[in-house]
């Protein structure tokens, strides 16, 4: 599976405009690490509401860019209670972080193409 769904990305370019894409990509690249840090903090604090909100935000950003695996993984975290994740929560956030890294690399390539 491609890191970025080409059809979704093309639709985003069409709707946002090619001139605006670098700004959108930069925003995603900046917001992602902050969102992942917020998820990690929510896990450490046991804050289920903050965890759900953070996962929702990351999911939405992933959907926007057609980053399906990233968005699907964030959706799973959003819809799984933090208490149910238990000791696996940090590892699951790390896995989401690895998916983010792949999406970020793909978007950086597109930004500089």
C-alpha positions, 0 to 999 in steps of 0.5 A: 500500500502506498504511503499516500493515496494518489487520488486523495492527494490529487483531490487535495491539490485540486481543492486547495491549489498547488500554490497552497500545498507547501503551506499545508504540508509544512503545517502537517509536518509541524503538527504531527510531532506535536500531536504525537508528543501530546499522545505520549503525554496523555499516556503518561498522565492516563488522560483518556480524553486528551488521548482520544482528542489527540488521536482524532486530530492526527487521524483527521490530518492523515485523512486530509493527505490520503495517508491511509495507514497513518489515519487508520492507525490513529482511528484505532487509537481514537476508538480504543479506550486508553485503559483498554490499551493498557501497557501497549499504549506507548508502543502503539503511539510509537508505531503511529510515530513510525507511520508518521515518519513515512508520511512526512518523508513522502510529503517532503519529497512532494513539497520539494518536487 
